Every structure is written in C-alpha cells, then in structure tokens.
C-alpha cells in the first residue's frame, strides 16, 4: 500500500499505475485516485477499462476485506469517497459511451421512517463499482417513491434498506404493493440492513437478502450474470 | 435418603445451580448493580463481559459470544446473555439456541433500557435520534469519536450524522456530571439534546425468576432436582 513516498504517478507504466490506483483506493486517498484516473484517461485509456481494471478491481479488494473483517466502516467510507472522486471523472464519459457495459439500473433507498443510510451508501458504492447504474432514492422513502422510480428507470433490481426493527416491516409493505400491482416479475427485489436476516427476507417475499455491502453487490452481479447466461 | 446422601445431593445441586450472565462490556455497571440489588443471588450468578468495543462491529458479536460459551457453558446450568440482537441479524440468537441460552428482549440496549414503546415513540417523534447510555456518555470519545474513525477522518462526520437532529441520553443513573457530559457531546456534534432517565430495570431479566427458583431449590430443598440444567449442544 502507498506510504508517504514522494513519487510522480506519471512515472509509472500503465500496469504499475493501475496497481497504484487500487492501493490508493484501498487507502482512501481520494486525490491520488482522482489523479491516477486522470492520467489513465490522458493516456487514452477507455473509460470502461479504467473503471473495470483500476476502480472496480480496487473496490473488489476493499469489499472482500470488509466482508472478512479486515477493513471496517470508517476505512470503507474513505474508500467510497475515493471511488466517488474517480467515478466523477468517468461517469460523464461512460454516459456518452456507445458501448453499454452497465449491468443495468439498481434503484436503492432506505425505507419510510428510517434515516440511516451508511449501509445503503456502501452498497450503492459497491454496486456502482461492480458496474450497475445506481439510482439512489436516499432516506425515509414511502412506497410511492419506489413506485415512481420503478416507473421512471425500469430497474433490473430494486433494493431496500432499514436499520431499525420498527422500520424493517415497511419493506414488506412495499413488496406487497409491488405484487398487488403485478410488477413483481419485472425486477429482482433485494433487502438488507443490520436487523434483517434471511428468514425475515423470506417472510416478506423478498427475492434476496444481502448480509453486508460486499455480499449484496456480489449477489446482485451474480443475479444479472445468471439472467444473461 | 439418609442425611449423608441428602448432603451429597445438595452439594451437587449447589455445584450446578449457577447462572452465567455474559454481558456486553458497556453494561457491566448496570449488571453489577442489578445483582447487588438481590444479595442472595451473589453466589448464583457469575458475571462475565465481552469488550464493549464490539458495539461498533456487530458482525463479530455472535462469534465472540460463541467462542466464550463453547469454553464456559458447561460450567453453568443456566446462561443469560445481556445483549439485544445488537445488529447481528439473528446470528446471536442462533448461537444462543445452540446453548439453550436466553438474552434480553429487544433490538439493542436503547430499546431494552427505554422500553420498546418509549423507544419507538422517541424515534417516531424525531427520526434522527442518536442515543446515548451512561456508558456511551462516559466513553463517547473512545466508542463514538474514535470508534467511527472521526478522530482520524473528521471529514466523515456528514456521512454518519447528516440526518441526525438530536442526541437522546437514556440515563441509567441520575448523575449531574454525566448529564453535563452528554449535553456537551450533543453540542459538539451540533445536535439538540434530550434527557430521559430510564434506570436499569430493562435489564432485570438477568435476575429473572428462573434463577431465583434454582437458587431457592439449591438452598432450601436439596431433594428436588434443579431446573434449568442446560449443557451445550
């Protein structure tokens, strides 16, 4: 990982630079990640390759270490901020790109009555790193917000998050309404949050339960790949 | 049964009529206070605590509890875990089931200290409520500021707290000093301050009738087999 070594990222060859961006991402060094992405783009790298090789590659390691208890929330939030900086450069280019490597749209939001969003934001960041286009509805979302986002974005997956035992049942309300409207086969429904477990997800009729950010992102990617196979 | 046999059985009962209370380190003051409220339980309860810093890594709680129970559960016939679900998403309950152990009802200490309805009322009244207990007031810098990495990464403050509007101190004791500290913590985070004395009754299940009964059987009636004799699965 990067220490306080004083060196110029421009001096690195492409392979070294990609590895350095991954290291800097792991260390949450947002300015260095931003600069590294800028350099790769300056070397006429395709934005998709920068995303896949440098950022997603780096976030994969972050996700695995978070899952395995090597990294914790503060460090992962720093990684997320660094990723966000790099994505800020890539997003406009990717939006204009004729090649669509996106895994699809993922609508995500914390449910009504709940203002907790750290877990949701981590999932969103991991999903973006994995190649999803993330539509983040923020916090305290009534069912109407999910329905409006589904109508507007036609997502492949809808994700709901809750931290409170008092708010997690609202996920069931949203799923019931989606089923009532006959939309449940149009997309995959994922749920997550600290007080949830698989039994609860099954009970409310969710398609999948993500135990943590890394697993949620992995499950979402696996689902899309299985759909496309 | 002659006198010697009775004495022998009484000794056996005394040896196994024990409750292990395995608690979160953040509850140690309250657990000690509860057992002191009932002096006759002093010998029946063994209190052990896991590090309070697990509060910030709920994914590790179930594993740590299991590690402890696997080594110690066989020494006791009754196990009570002074944790809520504490963000383990049912993983703690799965461990407790293996050891036939009980825990405090509730999602976390805020809920069982305040009582479920009172806790829900506070959250419903203001969604952005951040809770403190006596322990968290005392250890705010270590568990909240350092625990969330705010000492190293102050720029993360908004990521954690931008949606919070008030800091609610659910007090276990009526301490002016702690109230002053809690108020200062709220001010330092730019949050409204709310105080509510809730006491320690929310934890009283650790001295629930089951253990009292077992204790009384041990002392008063040695001819009756003790209840609550559990061993690990």
Interface residues (C-beta under 8 A of the other chain):
Chain A: X28 X69 X72 X73 X74 X75 X77 X78 X81 X113 X114 X115 X116 X117 X118 X121 X139 X140 X164 X165 X166 X194 X195 X196 X197 X199 X200 X211 X212
Chain B: X56 X57 X58 X59 X60 X85 X87 X89 X90 X91 X107 X111 X120 X123 X124 X127 X128 X148 X149 X150 X152 X153 X155 X156 X159 X160 X163 X164
